[in-house]
Amino acid sequence: MKDSSAQALDRTDLRILRALQGDGRLTNAELAARVNVSPATCHRRTQRLFDEGFITGVKAQVAPAAVGLGALVMVGVVLDRSTPESFGAFEGAVAGMKEVLDCNLVAGDFDYLIKVRVRDMADFNRLHTRQLIALPGVRQIRTFFVIKEVKENEPLSF
């Protein structure tokens, strides 16, 4: 990314970003009409937003329960050491786990907060027993089953 600061974006760029956050399936012609520029200008600006890293991708949001992944679990992980090597080993192992949606290094009671999607509690128990507790450097895991998803994947506000 050349310059990711909001100051590098003008009003038209911001309108394009907002529109695509709301609906990534807009055609270039629809997007151009929505932001009030020509299709050629819209295409050029959108391509620049991709090229400069303002837009990192466009993908479908799949309903988890519809594909058999109805349980959302938040997992707090404490490592036995806080060293670059232990962080690197842990992060490398987590990166290969398909059940892990998000993994964030955090400040506070945990070293990492992990977001996991599984079929149900029994599926999570298998994941916990076979993989999570065996991750490199794990000293403690705290599990939080999500009862209700109140707000999920909300668009950025800018």
N, C-alpha and C positions, 0 to 999 in steps of 0.2 A: 504494500500500500504506500503510495507516494505521500499523501497527506490526508489523514483521516479526520481532521478537525472539521467541526460543523461550519466554521467560517469559510472553508473552501467550497461550500455548496451554496448555490443561489436558490431563490424561491422555486424556480422550475425544477431543479434537481430534487429539492425536498418534496415537492408535489409528486414527482415520479416515485420517489422512495415510499411515500405514504400510500400511494395508489397500489404499488406492487406488494406492500405489506398486507394490504386489505384483500387483494386478489392477484396472486401470482400467475393466473392463467389469462390475464388480459392480453389480447393481441396488441401488436404495436400500434395499429390503427385506433383501437379502443383507448389505449393508454394516451396516445397523442391527443385524441379528442377530449379526454378527461382532464389533461393538464394544459390544454389550449396551445399546442404547438403543432407544427407540421409533422407528418409521419417520419420524414427523413431526419429532422432535428431530434425527434423523440428517440429514434433508433441510435443516432450518434451519441446522444447524452446517456442513454441507458447502457450502451456498450462501454462508455467511459466509466460509468459507475461500477460496472463489473470489473473492468480492467484495473481500476484504482483501488479495488477492494471494499468499496462502500456496500456492494451487494455481494454476498458470499455464496449464494445459491438460491434456487427456487425448487421447492419440493411439495408434494402432497401431504396433507395431514390426515393420517389414517386413524380411524376410530379404534382404539386398543381393544375394547371388548368385542368388536366385530371380528377381530382376527384371533380371538382366544387369549388375549393378554389383559384381562380385566383388573388385575391387582397391581397397584402402584405402591412401592415400598421405598422409603427414604432410609438410608443406612449411614450412620455416623461411624467413622473409623479412626481409631487412635493407633499410631505406629509406635513400635518400641524405641525407635531412635528418630531424631529430627536431623537427618543429614542429607545432603544432596544425593548421595548414593541410595539411601533407603527410599527417598521420595521417587527417584528415578526407577528403581526396581518395582515399586508399587504401581506407579503410573503406567509402566510398560505392560505389566500383567493385566491391569484393569482395561487398558486399551483394546485388548483382545477378547473381552467378554461381551457377547452379543446382547445379553440381558441388561447391561448397564447403558442407560440413556445419557446420563450426565455424571461427571466426576469432577468435583471442584476442591482445590486446596483452600481451606478456610481458616479463619482465626477464631479462637474460642475453645470450646470443650473438645472439639474433634480436630484431627488433622485434615480429614477429607469428609465431604458429604457426597454420597452417591445416590443417584436416582435409578431405581431398578423397575422393570416391567416384567411380570411373570403371570402365569395362568391363575394361580391361587396360592393359598398359604402352604399347601403341601409342596407345590413347585418351588416356592421360596425356600422351604426347609431343605430341599435337595440342593439348591444352589448354595445356601449357607453352609451346609455340611460338607459339600464336595469342593467348593471353590472359594467362597468368601473368607472363611477362617484360615484357608491355606495360602492366601495372598502373602507375598513377601513382606515381612516386617510387621504384620498385624499383631497388636497386643490386645485390643479390645474392639468389639463391634456393638453398636446400639442400633436396634431396629425399630422403625416407626411405620406401621401400616397406615396408609392413607384411607380414611373413612369416606371422605368426600372431596373431590377436586373442585375447589371454588373458583379458581382462576388459573388458566393454563395457557402458555404460549401467547401471551398478550403482545400485540405489536408494540414496538418501541415508540415512545412519545418524544417528538422533537419538533 
